[in-house]
């Protein structure tokens, strides 16, 4: 996606990362995670393969930014799956 964005001279893109990109030690204690708890210059144990994948995307986003693209990274804390209740936030937003 980032290669496409650079090659087609996109002005801005959104990358959906995940809360799994945060270090596991911060995820497992009562702590209010902050955006800057992830330091892309000093990566610390994200949540297994999925977290590493999302973190890799965030690192690629840095390269796209250096090419002049405005990249917005969102880290949702609760995804939506087929077994979610219809009152779950994403489904409610889709019905508005």
C-alpha positions in Angstrom: 0.0 0.0 0.0 2.8 2.5 0.9 4.6 1.7 -2.3 1.4 2.3 -4.3 0.9 5.6 -2.4 4.4 6.8 -3.2 4.3 5.7 -6.8 0.9 7.3 -7.5 1.7 10.5 -5.5 -1.1 10.2 -3.0 -1.4 13.2 -0.7 -2.6 11.3 2.4 -3.5 7.8 3.5 -4.9 6.1 6.6 -3.2 3.0 8.0 -5.1 0.9 10.4 -2.7 -0.6 12.9 -3.8 -2.2 16.1 -3.4 -2.0 19.9 -1.5 -5.2 19.5 1.4 -3.1 18.3 2.0 -1.9 21.8 4.6 -3.7 24.0 2.9 -6.7 25.6 4.2 -5.7 29.1 2.1 -2.5 28.8 -1.0 -4.3 27.5 -1.1 -6.7 30.5 -1.3 -4.2 33.4 -3.8 -1.6 34.4 -2.3 1.3 32.3 -3.7 3.8 30.0 -1.8 3.3 26.8 -0.6 6.5 25.0 0.3 7.1 21.4 4.0 7.6 22.3 4.3 4.3 24.2 5.4 2.9 20.8 8.8 4.2 19.8 9.4 3.1 16.2 13.2 3.7 16.7 13.2 1.3 19.7 10.6 -1.4 19.1 9.7 -3.5 22.1 7.8 -6.9 22.0 4.5 -6.3 20.3 1.7 -8.9 20.6 3.1 -11.9 18.7 2.9 -12.1 14.9 -0.2 -9.8 14.5 1.4 -7.1 16.5 4.7 -7.3 14.6 2.8 -7.1 11.3 1.0 -4.0 12.4 4.2 -2.5 13.8 6.0 -3.2 10.5 3.2 -1.2 8.7 3.8 1.7 11.1 7.5 1.6 10.3 6.7 1.6 6.5 4.4 4.6 7.2 7.4 6.5 8.4 9.1 6.0 5.0 5.9 7.2 3.2 5.9 10.3 5.4 9.5 11.0 4.3 8.3 10.9 0.7 5.8 13.7 1.6 2.6 11.7 2.2 0.5 12.6 5.2 -0.1 9.2 6.8 -2.6 8.9 9.6 -2.2 5.8 11.8 -5.2 4.5 13.8 -4.8 1.9 16.5 -8.2 0.5 17.3 -8.5 -1.3 20.6 -11.5 -3.4 19.8 -11.9 -4.9 16.4 -15.2 -6.2 15.0 -15.9 -9.8 14.1 -18.8 -11.8 12.7 -19.8 -13.0 16.2 -20.1 -9.5 17.7 -23.3 -8.2 19.1 -25.2 -5.7 17.0 -24.9 -3.1 19.8 -21.1 -3.2 19.4 -19.7 0.2 18.5 -18.7 -0.4 14.9 -22.0 -1.9 14.0 -23.9 1.0 15.6 -21.8 3.5 13.7 -22.5 1.7 10.4 -26.2 2.0 11.0 -26.3 5.7 11.6 
